[in-house]
Amino acid sequence: MFGSLDISTSGMIAQRVRLTASSANIAGANVIEDQWGNYAPFLRREVVLAAGDPSASSADGRGLGVHVREVYHNDKALRARYDPSSRHADENGYVMGPDISSMAEQVDAMEASRAYEANVAAAEVTKAMLAQALRLIA
């Protein structure tokens, strides 16, 4: 039964990372400069999940659950925008900026939020079953 709590916890952690990445992507959707004013377009964060939980305390637990294998910056997620007034524009007036769809990011965030809620519900059910089992034993 404690394994089920570990599975739910690993799922909640993974979904929190996904939600954080989506939030960062929405916030950086129009950013093309770093803090010093240099051309550095925001790169979309993408989260890769994998089966298993390497942080689990038991060998059996490491095969269960989910973990964040990688959060990487997608350097190919750029698109050209016409903005000849920008100091970063090329000779044709185009600036490469983040190719981030706020709507797609909001859908990803909503999916991560629902998955988080499902893991919370599973943990609550597990907790209730453990409490009932302890009542039966006592």
DRENTORKOL-3810 file (N, C-alpha, C; in nm, 4 decimals):
REM DRENTORKOL-3810
@n.u->0.0810; n.v->-0.1205; n.w->0.0000; ca.u->0.0000; ca.v->0.0000; ca.w->0.0000; c.u->0.0847; c.v->0.1259; c.w->0.0000
@n.u->0.2003; n.v->0.1219; n.w->0.0700; ca.u->0.2854; ca.v->0.2400; ca.w->0.0712; c.u->0.3399; c.v->0.2669; c.w->-0.0679
@n.u->0.3530; n.v->0.1616; n.w->-0.1511; ca.u->0.3978; ca.v->0.1790; ca.w->-0.2893; c.u->0.3017; c.v->0.2640; c.w->-0.3687
@n.u->0.1696; n.v->0.2487; n.w->-0.3407; ca.u->0.0730; ca.v->0.3301; ca.w->-0.4133; c.u->0.0856; c.v->0.4770; c.w->-0.3800
@n.u->0.1209; n.v->0.5073; n.w->-0.2555; ca.u->0.1439; ca.v->0.6475; ca.w->-0.2197; c.u->0.2666; c.v->0.7020; c.w->-0.2924
@n.u->0.3706; n.v->0.6186; n.w->-0.3046; ca.u->0.4906; ca.v->0.6605; ca.w->-0.3776; c.u->0.4595; c.v->0.6864; c.w->-0.5250
@n.u->0.3755; n.v->0.6003; n.w->-0.5834; ca.u->0.3378; ca.v->0.6173; ca.w->-0.7241; c.u->0.2636; c.v->0.7489; c.w->-0.7423
@n.u->0.1663; n.v->0.7746; n.w->-0.6547; ca.u->0.0896; ca.v->0.9000; ca.w->-0.6642; c.u->0.1793; c.v->1.0214; c.w->-0.6427
@n.u->0.2713; n.v->1.0105; n.w->-0.5489; ca.u->0.3623; ca.v->1.1223; ca.w->-0.5215; c.u->0.4526; c.v->1.1498; c.w->-0.6411
@n.u->0.5055; n.v->1.0442; n.w->-0.7013; ca.u->0.5917; ca.v->1.0652; ca.w->-0.8180; c.u->0.5127; c.v->1.1277; c.w->-0.9321
@n.u->0.3865; n.v->1.0881; n.w->-0.9472; ca.u->0.3011; ca.v->1.1481; ca.w->-1.0497; c.u->0.2755; c.v->1.2955; c.w->-1.0236
@n.u->0.2522; n.v->1.3305; n.w->-0.8966; ca.u->0.2289; ca.v->1.4717; ca.w->-0.8633; c.u->0.3527; c.v->1.5561; c.w->-0.8901
@n.u->0.4691; n.v->1.5028; n.w->-0.8584; ca.u->0.5935; ca.v->1.5765; ca.w->-0.8834; c.u->0.6134; c.v->1.5979; c.w->-1.0328
@n.u->0.5904; n.v->1.4937; n.w->-1.1116; ca.u->0.6078; ca.v->1.5043; ca.w->-1.2569; c.u->0.5103; c.v->1.6059; c.w->-1.3167
@n.u->0.3859; n.v->1.6048; n.w->-1.2714; ca.u->0.2872; ca.v->1.6984; ca.w->-1.3255; c.u->0.3168; c.v->1.8414; c.w->-1.2818
@n.u->0.3722; n.v->1.8587; n.w->-1.1633; ca.u->0.4115; ca.v->1.9932; ca.w->-1.1183; c.u->0.5205; c.v->2.0491; c.w->-1.2094
@n.u->0.6155; n.v->1.9654; n.w->-1.2479; ca.u->0.7224; ca.v->2.0098; ca.w->-1.3389; c.u->0.6634; c.v->2.0463; c.w->-1.4750
@n.u->0.5687; n.v->1.9659; n.w->-1.5249; ca.u->0.5035; ca.v->1.9978; ca.w->-1.6527; c.u->0.4310; c.v->2.1316; c.w->-1.6454
@n.u->0.3610; n.v->2.1547; n.w->-1.5339; ca.u->0.2869; ca.v->2.2801; ca.w->-1.5171; c.u->0.3819; c.v->2.3989; c.w->-1.5093
@n.u->0.4934; n.v->2.3821; n.w->-1.4417; ca.u->0.5938; ca.v->2.4883; ca.w->-1.4327; c.u->0.6507; c.v->2.5206; c.w->-1.5701
@n.u->0.6779; n.v->2.4184; n.w->-1.6501; ca.u->0.7315; ca.v->2.4396; ca.w->-1.7849; c.u->0.6303; c.v->2.5129; c.w->-1.8724
@n.u->0.5031; n.v->2.4739; n.w->-1.8646; ca.u->0.3999; ca.v->2.5423; ca.w->-1.9432; c.u->0.3870; c.v->2.6884; c.w->-1.9020
@n.u->0.3943; n.v->2.7142; n.w->-1.7726; ca.u->0.3861; ca.v->2.8526; ca.w->-1.7243; c.u->0.5038; c.v->2.9352; c.w->-1.7757
@n.u->0.6223; n.v->2.8767; n.w->-1.7725; ca.u->0.7410; ca.v->2.9472; ca.w->-1.8226; c.u->0.7279; c.v->2.9737; c.w->-1.9714
@n.u->0.6740; n.v->2.8781; n.w->-2.0452; ca.u->0.6570; ca.v->2.8966; ca.w->-2.1895; c.u->0.5591; c.v->3.0090; c.w->-2.2204
@n.u->0.4495; n.v->3.0153; n.w->-2.1457; ca.u->0.3525; ca.v->3.1228; ca.w->-2.1672; c.u->0.4160; c.v->3.2576; c.w->-2.1346
@n.u->0.4910; n.v->3.2627; n.w->-2.0253; ca.u->0.5548; ca.v->3.3884; ca.w->-1.9853; c.u->0.6601; c.v->3.4343; c.w->-2.0853
@n.u->0.7281; n.v->3.3410; n.w->-2.1493; ca.u->0.8358; ca.v->3.3775; ca.w->-2.2414; c.u->0.7969; c.v->3.3796; c.w->-2.3874
@n.u->0.6673; n.v->3.3738; n.w->-2.4169; ca.u->0.6212; ca.v->3.3623; ca.w->-2.5557; c.u->0.6647; c.v->3.4786; c.w->-2.6446
@n.u->0.6904; n.v->3.5960; n.w->-2.5885; ca.u->0.7277; ca.v->3.7119; ca.w->-2.6699; c.u->0.8667; c.v->3.7654; c.w->-2.6374
@n.u->0.9459; n.v->3.6887; n.w->-2.5656; ca.u->1.0776; ca.v->3.7349; ca.w->-2.5219; c.u->1.1829; c.v->3.7031; c.w->-2.6285
@n.u->1.2548; n.v->3.8066; n.w->-2.6726; ca.u->1.3616; ca.v->3.7839; ca.w->-2.7705; c.u->1.4959; c.v->3.8380; c.w->-2.7218
@n.u->1.4991; n.v->3.8954; n.w->-2.6029; ca.u->1.6244; ca.v->3.9495; ca.w->-2.5485; c.u->1.6499; c.v->3.8948; c.w->-2.4091
@n.u->1.7783; n.v->3.8849; n.w->-2.3730; ca.u->1.8124; ca.v->3.8490; ca.w->-2.2358; c.u->1.8105; c.v->3.9753; c.w->-2.1499
@n.u->1.8491; n.v->3.9645; n.w->-2.0243; ca.u->1.8397; ca.v->4.0789; ca.w->-1.9331; c.u->1.9350; c.v->4.1918; c.w->-1.9681
@n.u->2.0356; n.v->4.1657; n.w->-2.0534; ca.u->2.1311; ca.v->4.2696; ca.w->-2.0934; c.u->2.0963; c.v->4.3312; c.w->-2.2282
@n.u->1.9835; n.v->4.2900; n.w->-2.2874; ca.u->1.9422; ca.v->4.3455; ca.w->-2.4153; c.u->2.0024; c.v->4.2750; c.w->-2.5350
@n.u->2.0717; n.v->4.1657; n.w->-2.5121; ca.u->2.1278; ca.v->4.0886; ca.w->-2.6232; c.u->2.0206; c.v->4.0002; c.w->-2.6852
@n.u->2.0345; n.v->3.9759; n.w->-2.8143; ca.u->1.9408; ca.v->3.8889; ca.w->-2.8837; c.u->1.9552; c.v->3.7464; c.w->-2.8313
@n.u->1.8533; n.v->3.6978; n.w->-2.7664; ca.u->1.8509; ca.v->3.5619; ca.w->-2.7120; c.u->1.7050; c.v->3.5208; c.w->-2.6978
@n.u->1.6427; n.v->3.4724; n.w->-2.8054; ca.u->1.5003; ca.v->3.4371; ca.w->-2.7964; c.u->1.4763; c.v->3.3262; c.w->-2.6945
@n.u->1.3647; n.v->3.3378; n.w->-2.6264; ca.u->1.3247; ca.v->3.2369; ca.w->-2.5281; c.u->1.3078; c.v->3.1040; c.w->-2.5999
@n.u->1.3606; n.v->2.9985; n.w->-2.5434; ca.u->1.3481; ca.v->2.8651; ca.w->-2.6011; c.u->1.2442; c.v->2.7862; c.w->-2.5235
@n.u->1.1518; n.v->2.7273; n.w->-2.5970; ca.u->1.0420; ca.v->2.6519; ca.w->-2.5363; c.u->1.0957; c.v->2.5375; c.w->-2.4507
@n.u->1.0427; n.v->2.5264; n.w->-2.3282; ca.u->1.0791; ca.v->2.4168; ca.w->-2.2383; c.u->0.9884; c.v->2.2974; c.w->-2.2681
@n.u->1.0484; n.v->2.1808; n.w->-2.2815; ca.u->0.9718; ca.v->2.0591; ca.w->-2.3037; c.u->1.0121; c.v->1.9560; c.w->-2.1991
@n.u->0.9128; n.v->1.8922; n.w->-2.1412; ca.u->0.9343; ca.v->1.7952; ca.w->-2.0340; c.u->0.9177; c.v->1.6545; c.w->-2.0900
@n.u->1.0149; n.v->1.5696; n.w->-2.0599; ca.u->1.0097; ca.v->1.4299; ca.w->-2.1021; c.u->0.9953; c.v->1.3448; c.w->-1.9762
@n.u->0.8869; n.v->1.2672; n.w->-1.9702; ca.u->0.8624; ca.v->1.1793; ca.w->-1.8567; c.u->0.9049; c.v->1.0371; c.w->-1.8927
@n.u->0.9420; n.v->0.9599; n.w->-1.7922; ca.u->0.9808; ca.v->0.8208; ca.w->-1.8131; c.u->0.9234; c.v->0.7363; c.w->-1.7003
@n.u->0.9060; n.v->0.6086; n.w->-1.7296; ca.u->0.8522; ca.v->0.5160; ca.w->-1.6299; c.u->0.9544; c.v->0.4923; c.w->-1.5194
@n.u->0.9031; n.v->0.4632; n.w->-1.4024; ca.u->0.9898; ca.v->0.4328; ca.w->-1.2887; c.u->1.0175; c.v->0.5560; c.w->-1.2051
@n.u->1.0649; n.v->0.5302; n.w->-1.0843; ca.u->1.0970; ca.v->0.6378; ca.w->-0.9914; c.u->1.2332; c.v->0.6096; c.w->-0.9293
@n.u->1.3406; n.v->0.6642; n.w->-0.9870; ca.u->1.4740; ca.v->0.6349; ca.w->-0.9357; c.u->1.4969; c.v->0.6809; c.w->-0.7919
@n.u->1.4141; n.v->0.7696; n.w->-0.7400; ca.u->1.4327; ca.v->0.8190; ca.w->-0.6034; c.u->1.3620; c.v->0.7319; c.w->-0.4995
@n.u->1.2938; n.v->0.6259; n.w->-0.5442; ca.u->1.2222; ca.v->0.5395; ca.w->-0.4501; c.u->1.3199; c.v->0.4674; c.w->-0.3578
@n.u->1.2740; n.v->0.4387; n.w->-0.2371; ca.u->1.3620; ca.v->0.3784; ca.w->-0.1363; c.u->1.3855; c.v->0.2291; c.w->-0.1583
@n.u->1.2918; n.v->0.1602; n.w->-0.2207; ca.u->1.3083; ca.v->0.0160; ca.w->-0.2410; c.u->1.3321; c.v->-0.0155; c.w->-0.3876
@n.u->1.3902; n.v->-0.1316; n.w->-0.4126; ca.u->1.4166; ca.v->-0.1743; ca.w->-0.5508; c.u->1.2855; c.v->-0.1925; c.w->-0.6262
@n.u->1.1846; n.v->-0.2487; n.w->-0.5586; ca.u->1.0546; ca.v->-0.2652; ca.w->-0.6231; c.u->0.9923; c.v->-0.1294; c.w->-0.6565
@n.u->1.0090; n.v->-0.0342; n.w->-0.5673; ca.u->0.9527; ca.v->0.0991; ca.w->-0.5875; c.u->1.0153; c.v->0.1740; c.w->-0.7035
@n.u->1.1410; n.v->0.1441; n.w->-0.7343; ca.u->1.2074; ca.v->0.2126; ca.w->-0.8452; c.u->1.1477; c.v->0.1746; c.w->-0.9810
@n.u->1.0787; n.v->0.0623; n.w->-0.9866; ca.u->1.0146; ca.v->0.0213; ca.w->-1.1110; c.u->0.8745; c.v->0.0767; c.w->-1.1264
@n.u->0.8237; n.v->0.1430; n.w->-1.0232; ca.u->0.6871; ca.v->0.1952; ca.w->-1.0255; c.u->0.6887; c.v->0.3468; c.w->-1.0394
@n.u->0.5751; n.v->0.4005; n.w->-1.0755; ca.u->0.5618; ca.v->0.5457; ca.w->-1.0811; c.u->0.6169; c.v->0.6064; c.w->-1.2089
@n.u->0.6524; n.v->0.7329; n.w->-1.1981; ca.u->0.7007; ca.v->0.8092; ca.w->-1.3131; c.u->0.8026; c.v->0.9105; c.w->-1.2641
@n.u->0.8914; n.v->0.9512; n.w->-1.3510; ca.u->0.9856; ca.v->1.0564; ca.w->-1.3149; c.u->1.0132; c.v->1.1443; c.w->-1.4348
@n.u->1.0649; n.v->1.2618; n.w->-1.4067; ca.u->1.1028; ca.v->1.3543; ca.w->-1.5137; c.u->1.2416; c.v->1.3135; c.w->-1.5606
@n.u->1.2475; n.v->1.2618; n.w->-1.6821; ca.u->1.3768; ca.v->1.2194; ca.w->-1.7356; c.u->1.4580; c.v->1.3399; c.w->-1.7787
@n.u->1.3887; n.v->1.4410; n.w->-1.8343; ca.u->1.4621; ca.v->1.5548; ca.w->-1.8884; c.u->1.3686; c.v->1.6731; c.w->-1.9091
@n.u->1.4200; n.v->1.7912; n.w->-1.8864; ca.u->1.3548; ca.v->1.9151; ca.w->-1.9276; c.u->1.4547; c.v->1.9824; c.w->-2.0197
@n.u->1.4182; n.v->1.9966; n.w->-2.1455; ca.u->1.5145; ca.v->2.0536; ca.w->-2.2391; c.u->1.4566; c.v->2.1759; c.w->-2.3091
@n.u->1.5457; n.v->2.2570; n.w->-2.3614; ca.u->1.5085; ca.v->2.3763; ca.w->-2.4360; c.u->1.5078; c.v->2.3411; c.w->-2.5834
@n.u->1.3935; n.v->2.3557; n.w->-2.6467; ca.u->1.3799; ca.v->2.3218; ca.w->-2.7878; c.u->1.4312; c.v->2.4386; c.w->-2.8725
@n.u->1.5548; n.v->2.4274; n.w->-2.9202; ca.u->1.6135; ca.v->2.5375; ca.w->-2.9975; c.u->1.5614; c.v->2.5427; c.w->-3.1405
@n.u->1.4775; n.v->2.4484; n.w->-3.1796; ca.u->1.4172; ca.v->2.4506; ca.w->-3.3128; c.u->1.2798; c.v->2.5172; c.w->-3.3109
@n.u->1.2288; n.v->2.5519; n.w->-3.1932; ca.u->1.0960; ca.v->2.6120; ca.w->-3.1794; c.u->1.1043; c.v->2.7640; c.w->-3.1932
@n.u->1.1514; n.v->2.8082; n.w->-3.3094; ca.u->1.1591; ca.v->2.9514; ca.w->-3.3397; c.u->1.0830; c.v->2.9778; c.w->-3.4692
@n.u->1.0271; n.v->3.0971; n.w->-3.4809; ca.u->0.9585; ca.v->3.1359; ca.w->-3.6044; c.u->0.9945; c.v->3.2791; c.w->-3.6388
@n.u->0.9883; n.v->3.3075; n.w->-3.7648; ca.u->1.0203; ca.v->3.4426; ca.w->-3.8122; c.u->0.8966; c.v->3.5310; c.w->-3.7990
@n.u->0.9171; n.v->3.6493; n.w->-3.7412; ca.u->0.8113; ca.v->3.7503; ca.w->-3.7319; c.u->0.8587; c.v->3.8746; c.w->-3.8043
@n.u->0.7687; n.v->3.9371; n.w->-3.8769; ca.u->0.8055; ca.v->4.0588; ca.w->-3.9485; c.u->0.7991; c.v->4.1764; c.w->-3.8520
@n.u->0.9158; n.v->4.2349; n.w->-3.8263; ca.u->0.9257; ca.v->4.3505; ca.w->-3.7365; c.u->1.0486; c.v->4.4314; c.w->-3.7775
@n.u->1.0374; n.v->4.5081; n.w->-3.8857; ca.u->1.1543; ca.v->4.5819; ca.w->-3.9343; c.u->1.2043; c.v->4.6888; c.w->-3.8376
@n.u->1.1230; n.v->4.7281; n.w->-3.7381; ca.u->1.1661; ca.v->4.8308; ca.w->-3.6430; c.u->1.2555; c.v->4.7734; c.w->-3.5328
@n.u->1.2627; n.v->4.6414; n.w->-3.5216; ca.u->1.3453; ca.v->4.5792; ca.w->-3.4179; c.u->1.4930; c.v->4.5893; c.w->-3.4537
@n.u->1.5749; n.v->4.6141; n.w->-3.3543; ca.u->1.7187; ca.v->4.6213; ca.w->-3.3805; c.u->1.7783; c.v->4.4841; c.w->-3.4067
@n.u->1.6985; n.v->4.3789; n.w->-3.3839; ca.u->1.7446; ca.v->4.2428; ca.w->-3.4078; c.u->1.6945; c.v->4.1875; c.w->-3.5415
@n.u->1.6283; n.v->4.2717; n.w->-3.6211; ca.u->1.5740; ca.v->4.2267; ca.w->-3.7489; c.u->1.6857; c.v->4.2013; c.w->-3.8494
@n.u->1.6616; n.v->4.1042; n.w->-3.9370; ca.u->1.7587; ca.v->4.0777; ca.w->-4.0438; c.u->1.7373; c.v->4.1774; c.w->-4.1571
@n.u->1.8082; n.v->4.1594; n.w->-4.2680; ca.u->1.8001; ca.v->4.2552; ca.w->-4.3784; c.u->1.6617; c.v->4.2603; c.w->-4.4430
@n.u->1.5795; n.v->4.1569; n.w->-4.4224; ca.u->1.4440; ca.v->4.1559; ca.w->-4.4771; c.u->1.3390; c.v->4.2028; c.w->-4.3754
@n.u->1.3823; n.v->4.2369; n.w->-4.2548; ca.u->1.2911; ca.v->4.2880; ca.w->-4.1534; c.u->1.2320; c.v->4.1808; c.w->-4.0632
@n.u->1.2862; n.v->4.0605; n.w->-4.0676; ca.u->1.2326; ca.v->3.9514; ca.w->-3.9863; c.u->1.3187; c.v->3.9279; c.w->-3.8624
@n.u->1.2509; n.v->3.8950; n.w->-3.7534; ca.u->1.3166; ca.v->3.8614; ca.w->-3.6271; c.u->1.2734; c.v->3.7197; c.w->-3.5899
@n.u->1.3701; n.v->3.6377; n.w->-3.5545; ca.u->1.3367; ca.v->3.5028; ca.w->-3.5076; c.u->1.2972; c.v->3.5119; c.w->-3.3608
@n.u->1.1766; n.v->3.4625; n.w->-3.3305; ca.u->1.1265; ca.v->3.4659; ca.w->-3.1942; c.u->1.0689; c.v->3.3310; c.w->-3.1549
@n.u->1.0281; n.v->3.3178; n.w->-3.0309; ca.u->0.9753; ca.v->3.1898; ca.w->-2.9832; c.u->0.8505; c.v->3.1473; c.w->-3.0600
@n.u->0.8455; n.v->3.0210; n.w->-3.0953; ca.u->0.7275; ca.v->2.9639; ca.w->-3.1600; c.u->0.6458; c.v->2.8931; c.w->-3.0531
@n.u->0.5753; n.v->2.9730; n.w->-2.9742; ca.u->0.4981; ca.v->2.9204; ca.w->-2.8625; c.u->0.3530; c.v->2.9624; c.w->-2.8793
@n.u->0.2651; n.v->2.8644; n.w->-2.8791; ca.u->0.1221; ca.v->2.8906; ca.w->-2.8870; c.u->0.0663; c.v->2.8955; c.w->-2.7451
@n.u->0.0170; n.v->3.0113; n.w->-2.7069; ca.u->-0.0391; ca.v->3.0248; ca.w->-2.5711; c.u->-0.1552; c.v->2.9290; c.w->-2.5500
@n.u->-0.2335; n.v->2.9070; n.w->-2.6543; ca.u->-0.3480; ca.v->2.8168; ca.w->-2.6416; c.u->-0.3008; c.v->2.6722; c.w->-2.6179
@n.u->-0.2015; n.v->2.6284; n.w->-2.6941; ca.u->-0.1488; ca.v->2.4923; ca.w->-2.6755; c.u->-0.0862; c.v->2.4774; c.w->-2.5370
@n.u->-0.0175; n.v->2.5805; n.w->-2.4909; ca.u->0.0431; ca.v->2.5753; ca.w->-2.3574; c.u->-0.0636; c.v->2.5701; c.w->-2.2492
@n.u->-0.1733; n.v->2.6426; n.w->-2.2682; ca.u->-0.2811; ca.v->2.6392; ca.w->-2.1702; c.u->-0.3466; c.v->2.5014; c.w->-2.1661
@n.u->-0.3584; n.v->2.4373; n.w->-2.2821; ca.u->-0.4134; ca.v->2.3017; ca.w->-2.2867; c.u->-0.3191; c.v->2.2058; c.w->-2.2140
@n.u->-0.1883; n.v->2.2187; n.w->-2.2385; ca.u->-0.0903; ca.v->2.1358; ca.w->-2.1680; c.u->-0.0977; c.v->2.1581; c.w->-2.0174
@n.u->-0.1112; n.v->2.2839; n.w->-1.9777; ca.u->-0.1199; ca.v->2.3166; ca.w->-1.8355; c.u->-0.2462; c.v->2.2573; c.w->-1.7740
@n.u->-0.3566; n.v->2.2635; n.w->-1.8476; ca.u->-0.4810; ca.v->2.2069; ca.w->-1.7979; c.u->-0.4698; c.v->2.0546; c.w->-1.7846
@n.u->-0.4058; n.v->1.9907; n.w->-1.8814; ca.u->-0.3858; ca.v->1.8459; ca.w->-1.8755; c.u->-0.2988; c.v->1.8078; c.w->-1.7551
@n.u->-0.1914; n.v->1.8827; n.w->-1.7329; ca.u->-0.1038; ca.v->1.8556; ca.w->-1.6193; c.u->-0.1783; c.v->1.8775; c.w->-1.4876
@n.u->-0.2610; n.v->1.9798; n.w->-1.4828; ca.u->-0.3381; ca.v->2.0092; ca.w->-1.3621; c.u->-0.4374; c.v->1.8974; c.w->-1.3320
@n.u->-0.5050; n.v->1.8474; n.w->-1.4346; ca.u->-0.6011; ca.v->1.7377; ca.w->-1.4157; c.u->-0.5300; c.v->1.6093; c.w->-1.3733
@n.u->-0.4139; n.v->1.5825; n.w->-1.4323; ca.u->-0.3376; ca.v->1.4633; ca.w->-1.3941; c.u->-0.2896; c.v->1.4758; c.w->-1.2499
@n.u->-0.2501; n.v->1.5965; n.w->-1.2101; ca.u->-0.2096; ca.v->1.6201; ca.w->-1.0711; c.u->-0.3269; c.v->1.5905; c.w->-0.9781
@n.u->-0.4452; n.v->1.6435; n.w->-1.0131; ca.u->-0.5642; ca.v->1.6209; ca.w->-0.9313; c.u->-0.5985; c.v->1.4723; c.w->-0.9213
@n.u->-0.5807; n.v->1.3981; n.w->-1.0308; ca.u->-0.6077; ca.v->1.2541; ca.w->-1.0299; c.u->-0.5120; c.v->1.1830; c.w->-0.9342
@n.u->-0.3860; n.v->1.2247; n.w->-0.9319; ca.u->-0.2892; ca.v->1.1651; ca.w->-0.8400; c.u->-0.3215; c.v->1.2000; c.w->-0.6952
@n.u->-0.3698; n.v->1.3207; n.w->-0.6714; ca.u->-0.4119; ca.v->1.3584; ca.w->-0.5358; c.u->-0.5291; c.v->1.2711; c.w->-0.4923
@n.u->-0.6258; n.v->1.2513; n.w->-0.5821; ca.u->-0.7417; ca.v->1.1679; ca.w->-0.5495; c.u->-0.6983; c.v->1.0239; c.w->-0.5205
@n.u->-0.6060; n.v->0.9716; n.w->-0.5997; ca.u->-0.5562; ca.v->0.8358; ca.w->-0.5763; c.u->-0.4856; c.v->0.8266; c.w->-0.4413
@n.u->-0.4084; n.v->0.9276; n.w->-0.4063; ca.u->-0.3392; ca.v->0.9282; ca.w->-0.2769; c.u->-0.4404; c.v->0.9342; c.w->-0.1617
@n.u->-0.5458; n.v->1.0120; n.w->-0.1783; ca.u->-0.6494; ca.v->1.0212; ca.w->-0.0750; c.u->-0.7196; c.v->0.8873; c.w->-0.0560
@n.u->-0.7488; n.v->0.8180; n.w->-0.1653; ca.u->-0.8137; ca.v->0.6870; ca.w->-0.1562; c.u->-0.7205; c.v->0.5879; c.w->-0.0866
@n.u->-0.5925; n.v->0.5911; n.w->-0.1228; ca.u->-0.4947; ca.v->0.5030; ca.w->-0.0587; c.u->-0.4867; c.v->0.5312; c.w->0.0901
@n.u->-0.4858; n.v->0.6587; n.w->0.1247; ca.u->-0.4800; ca.v->0.6979; ca.w->0.2655; c.u->-0.6033; c.v->0.6471; c.w->0.3414
@n.u->-0.7190; n.v->0.6567; n.w->0.2795; ca.u->-0.8420; ca.v->0.6087; ca.w->0.3428; c.u->-0.8387; c.v->0.4566; c.w->0.3598
@n.u->-0.7844; n.v->0.3853; n.w->0.2602; ca.u->-0.7744; ca.v->0.2397; ca.w->0.2713; c.u->-0.6779; c.v->0.2002; c.w->0.3829
@n.u->-0.5664; n.v->0.2713; n.w->0.3950; ca.u->-0.4724; ca.v->0.2431; ca.w->0.5029; c.u->-0.5363; c.v->0.2677; c.w->0.6392
@n.u->-0.6106; n.v->0.3751; n.w->0.6509; ca.u->-0.6777; ca.v->0.4065; ca.w->0.7775; c.u->-0.7799; c.v->0.2979; c.w->0.8117
@n.u->-0.8536; n.v->0.2519; n.w->0.7118; ca.u->-0.9526; ca.v->0.1460; ca.w->0.7347; c.u->-0.8837; c.v->0.0152; c.w->0.7751
@n.u->-0.7725; n.v->-0.0164; n.w->0.7106; ca.u->-0.6979; ca.v->-0.1380; ca.w->0.7451; c.u->-0.6462; c.v->-0.1307; c.w->0.8880
@n.u->-0.5981; n.v->-0.0145; n.w->0.9295; ca.u->-0.5505; ca.v->0.0008; ca.w->1.0676; c.u->-0.6648; c.v->-0.0138; c.w->1.1668
@n.u->-0.7849; n.v->0.0344; n.w->1.1313; ca.u->-0.9003; ca.v->0.0195; ca.w->1.2191; c.u->-0.9381; c.v->-0.1269; c.w->1.2326
@n.u->-0.9252; n.v->-0.2040; n.w->1.1251; ca.u->-0.9597; ca.v->-0.3471; ca.w->1.1293; c.u->-0.8602; c.v->-0.4251; c.w->1.2145
@n.u->-0.7339; n.v->-0.3846; n.w->1.2097; ca.u->-0.6299; ca.v->-0.4534; ca.w->1.2851; c.u->-0.6447; c.v->-0.4262; c.w->1.4350
@n.u->-0.6773; n.v->-0.3018; n.w->1.4691; ca.u->-0.6840; ca.v->-0.2628; ca.w->1.6108; c.u->-0.8066; c.v->-0.3110; c.w->1.6800
END
